[in-house]
Amino acid sequence: MSAADDSQPRGARLVLLILLVAQIMATMDNSIVAVATKTIQDDLNTSGAVLQLILSGYTLMFAVLVVTGARLGGDVGHRRLFMIGLTGFTVSSLLCGIAPTAGTLVAARLLQGAFGAMMVPQVLSVIQVVFTGTARARAIGLYSMVLALGVAAGQIAGGVIVSADLLGSGWRAAFLVNVPIGLALLAAAPRYLPGHTPTGRFRPDILGIVLLATSMGAVVAPLVFGREQGWPAWALGSVAAGTVGLVLFVLYELRLAARGGQPVLEIEALRPRGVKSGLLACCILNFAFAGVLFPLTLHVQNGLGYTPLQAGLMFIPYPVGFAAVSLTWTRLPKQLHRPLPVAGLLVFAAALAALAVVVAGGWPIPVVSALLLVAGAGMAAGFSTLVEQTAAAVGPRYAAALSALVSTGTLLASVVSVVVVGGVYLATAENDPSRSALGLSRSLWIDAGLLTLGFLLAYRTWRLSTRTRATQTGPDSPTETDDAETAAAGDTTAADRRAVTGAVAGGRGGPDRDGSA
């Protein structure tokens, strides 16, 4: 066992379990609710616009606030923000489950998104702080697996929950299922999640928070709601204004950091070699994933006549392939870890191209299942390893910034994919189910084509990281260890990590940044 493995505290597995259960609860939520939308509409007699708010209000609020949530976690304590977010997410899930009207349900869903944006970024940040070396790679592999499995598992769980109609609860059980899970996590998290010691006075970047929130809202809102309204002029203008706002936000954050301020997003996290290309490749992978899931789900229900539960079961080979690679890639020889994303994106693209050819001529279930299995394995080989490599490059100092960038980038990629790839499918088959196979095939070709760009970005990440290693003292250099990454990152010291290790091993959270337990 490596030194990096030996350094892990005894309670680290419980920390990881708490984090991943919270992550999968948040990840599954939207896909569970998506399956329940028809029964929600029938029960509450909602219009299409209100139903869209119920489904997408969570995504909108999450996108607007996730960067702020990540930064606040780094400033006032990851455990503290995780607990606040988890408490709010659990309470708002209860409010959703007992909502008497559609308006109340919309408000509760917005609260869910806001508190989810506080909770979710802390997951990757705490993984960065607690785990080192090979153990961190394994933890990030599990984290990546949960991100992918959660969406597919949510579809299956949603179908089961709604069909079961537990105690006559119908769609309400789709939200109430979060309550006992949240309560169990709230009981365990204070004991096992590590806290921080204060590093200085917290000065919130109010202007940056407001500029980012309004810009993200201006971009995401029309992407979520624009298609239903036929892409009116306000939607296109809003996207353009939001894009300009994001550029101004980046410029302001750079100036604030240069003056010694505390920007809400530390752009410096993008400076290490390979980080920008690695994150872009991750976004492309999530674009392709959403670009498979959305049109495939519509095709098997509208084109083939499957029930929502059958549609979810049809997708199972994909997360199985993803899980198989996520759980095993760290066992490969270390010299294969860095080029693995390149191979993964190539395999993913090839599987989707083959699937595009197959579905255009029919639906042979064994062949489709095999190609979905290979596609999931290819995505895992790309996504899990790229997240781990970017985490190693930025170090623990920028854990909050990396978490914000991964969460925001992958979310935006998924939203844009549903608009672009989903739009291609709907334009082809929305009014003619007989053209559903053609619409799916066209969608898959778009995904496969974009993955070739991701392949080039992954290759660039590999080459840049190889050059960086070549400038060090050799393959046995301390740069391969987490202590060296920490030293390069700056603020996180060996003493900080020993404090976290002691707190986790002792089965207690330790103090938050303000020194409180």
Secondary structure, DSSP 8 states (H G I E B T S, - for coil): --HHHHTS-TTHHHHHHHHHHHHHHHHHHHHHHHHHHHHHHHHHT--HHHHHHHHHHHHHHHHHHHHHHHHHHHHH-HHHHHHHHHHHHHHHHHHHHT--SHHHHHHHHHHHHHHHHHHHHHHHHHHHHH--HHHHHHHHHHHHHHHHHHHHHHHHHHHHHHHHTGGG-GGGHHHHTHHHHHHHHHHHHHHHS------S-----HHHHHHHHHHHHHHHHHHHHTGGGT--HHHHHHHHHHHHHHHHHHHHHHHHHHTT---SS-GGGG-STTHHHHHHHHHHHHHHHHHHHHHHHHIIIIIS---HHHHHHHTTHHHHHHHHHHTTGGGS-GGGTTTHHHHHHHHHHHHHHHHHHHHHT---HHHHHHHHHHHHHHHHHHHHHHHHHHHHHH-GGGHHHHHHHHHHHHHHHHHHHHHHHHHHHHHHHTT-GGGHHHHHHHHHHHHHHHHHHHHHHHHHHHHHHHHHHHTSS-TTSGGGSHHHHHHHH-S--HHHHHHHHHHHHTT-----TTS--
